[in-house]
Amino acid sequence: YPTAWWASPSNTGIPFFDGNGTISSPYEIGTVAAYNLISSNPRWMGAHYKLTANLNFATATPKIIGSLHTPFYGTFNGNSKTISNLAISNTTQPFTGLFGVILASSSISSLNIASSTITGSDYTGGLVGLSMGAISSVTFAGTLSVGNNSGGLVGSMIWPASISGGSVTAIVTADTAAKIVGGLVGSSA
């Protein structure tokens, strides 16, 4: 039987990236195209990444990293860079944000998200829809239109999720059925 391109052992690395995806040598993300490539292979959900430049999505559609079926479980070091002009719209499915779902082994740090508009249903956040991981020193500025279990930075947190440092400057508008919505986090368990 043929093997899917992403399952082939010869496709474990990401082409055109410096680094090898480890903690000591993370994949370096310096372009919008490189960022959008991360979500294209389930094997890359557990790798380690570092931004090397500010990313402006004014003329590109961002791809959500991690879903319920293929969650992100690596690390993403924003390196104090800014991702701006995100326009994410995902109203037919839950788990919307720059990241959809992140597991307990994951961490996202030192990242600024600016001038962004996120539109989602349940479990929507400016950074993560559903988090079990560690988030530190992340800022979000923009607007969100959300459903239930949604918030300005994280839609919902499940233990052992954590947030330290960072801030949210956002207008969060919830649909009429939403009962659990917050400025920073929608719900936490």
C-alpha positions in Angstrom: 0.0 0.0 0.0 1.2 3.5 -0.6 2.4 5.6 2.4 1.0 9.0 3.0 3.6 11.7 2.3 3.6 12.9 5.9 4.1 9.4 7.3 7.2 8.6 5.3 10.4 8.4 7.4 12.1 10.6 4.7 9.7 13.5 5.6 10.4 13.8 9.3 12.1 17.2 8.9 10.6 20.4 7.6 12.2 21.6 4.4 13.6 25.1 4.2 13.9 25.5 8.0 17.1 25.9 9.9 17.3 23.7 13.0 16.3 20.2 13.5 13.2 20.6 15.7 14.8 19.7 19.0 14.9 21.8 22.2 18.5 22.7 21.6 18.1 23.3 17.9 14.4 24.3 17.2 13.0 24.8 13.8 13.4 28.5 13.0 10.2 30.2 11.6 11.0 33.5 9.8 8.1 33.7 7.2 4.4 33.4 7.1 4.7 30.5 4.6 7.0 28.7 7.1 4.5 29.3 9.9 1.6 27.9 7.8 3.7 24.8 7.0 3.7 23.6 10.6 0.1 22.4 10.6 0.5 20.4 7.3 2.1 17.4 8.9 0.8 15.6 12.1 4.4 14.5 12.8 5.5 18.1 13.3 3.0 18.7 16.2 5.6 17.5 18.7 8.6 19.5 17.4 10.1 22.6 18.8 9.9 26.0 17.1 11.3 29.5 17.5 10.2 32.7 15.7 13.2 34.6 14.1 11.2 37.5 12.6 7.9 39.4 13.0 5.1 37.8 10.9 2.5 40.0 9.2 -0.6 38.0 8.0 -2.2 41.1 6.2 -2.1 39.2 2.9 -2.2 35.6 4.1 -4.7 33.3 5.9 -3.2 31.7 9.0 -3.5 28.0 9.5 -4.5 26.9 13.0 -1.8 24.7 14.6 -3.2 21.7 16.5 -6.7 20.2 16.6 -8.6 17.8 18.7 -7.4 14.9 16.6 -3.8 16.2 16.0 -3.0 18.4 19.0 0.2 20.4 19.4 2.5 18.9 22.0 5.8 20.7 21.2 7.2 24.1 22.1 6.8 27.4 20.4 9.2 30.2 21.5 8.0 33.5 20.1 11.4 35.0 20.8 9.7 38.3 21.7 8.5 38.7 18.1 5.1 39.8 17.0 2.5 38.1 14.9 0.1 40.7 13.5 -3.0 41.1 11.4 -4.4 37.6 12.0 -7.8 37.1 10.5 -9.0 33.7 11.7 -12.6 32.6 11.1 -13.7 29.1 12.1 -17.4 29.2 13.0 -18.3 25.6 12.1 -16.0 23.8 14.5 -14.7 24.3 18.0 -11.1 24.9 19.1 -10.1 28.2 17.3 -7.1 30.4 17.9 -3.5 30.7 16.6 -3.4 27.2 18.2 -6.4 25.0 18.3 -5.5 22.4 21.0 -2.3 22.1 23.0 -1.4 19.2 25.3 0.3 19.2 28.7 3.8 18.7 27.3 3.5 21.9 25.2 4.6 25.4 25.9 4.1 28.7 24.2 6.2 31.7 25.3 7.5 35.2 24.6 5.0 36.0 21.8 3.0 39.1 20.9 -0.2 38.9 18.8 -1.4 42.3 17.6 -4.1 43.9 15.4 -5.9 40.6 15.1 -9.5 39.4 14.6 -10.6 35.9 15.7 -14.1 34.6 14.9 -15.0 31.2 16.3 -17.6 29.0 17.9 -17.0 27.2 21.2 -13.5 27.0 22.7 -12.1 30.1 21.0 -9.1 32.1 22.2 -6.8 34.7 20.8 -3.9 32.3 21.3 -5.4 28.9 22.1 -8.8 27.3 21.9 -8.1 24.5 24.5 -5.0 24.4 26.6 -3.4 21.8 28.8 0.0 23.3 28.4 2.1 26.2 29.8 1.8 29.7 28.4 4.1 32.5 29.5 4.7 36.1 28.5 2.1 36.1 25.7 0.1 39.2 24.8 -3.0 39.5 22.6 -4.5 42.7 21.1 -7.5 42.6 18.9 -11.2 41.5 18.7 -12.8 38.2 19.2 -16.3 36.9 18.3 -16.8 33.7 20.3 -19.1 31.0 21.5 -19.1 29.1 24.8 -15.9 28.4 26.8 -14.0 31.2 25.1 -11.7 33.9 26.3 -9.4 36.7 25.1 -6.2 34.6 25.4 -7.4 31.0 26.0 -10.8 29.5 25.4 -10.6 26.8 28.1 -7.8 25.5 30.3 -7.7 22.0 31.7 -5.2 21.0 34.4 -2.2 21.1 34.4 -2.5 24.2 32.1 -0.9 27.4 33.3 -0.6 31.1 32.3 2.1 33.4 33.6 2.9 36.9 32.5 1.4 38.5 29.4 -1.8 40.5 28.9 -4.9 40.8 26.8 -6.3 44.0 25.3 -9.3 42.8 23.4 -13.0 43.3 22.7 -14.6 39.9 23.3 -18.2 39.6 21.9 -20.0 36.4 22.7 -23.0 34.9 20.8 -26.3 34.8 22.6 -26.0 31.1 23.6 -22.6 31.5 25.2 -22.7 31.4 29.0 -19.0 30.9 29.9 -16.8 33.7 28.4 -13.9 35.6 29.9 -11.5 38.4 29.1 -8.4 36.3 29.7 -9.7 32.7 30.0 -13.2 31.4 29.3 -13.2 28.4 31.6 -10.8 26.4 33.7 -11.0 22.9 35.1 
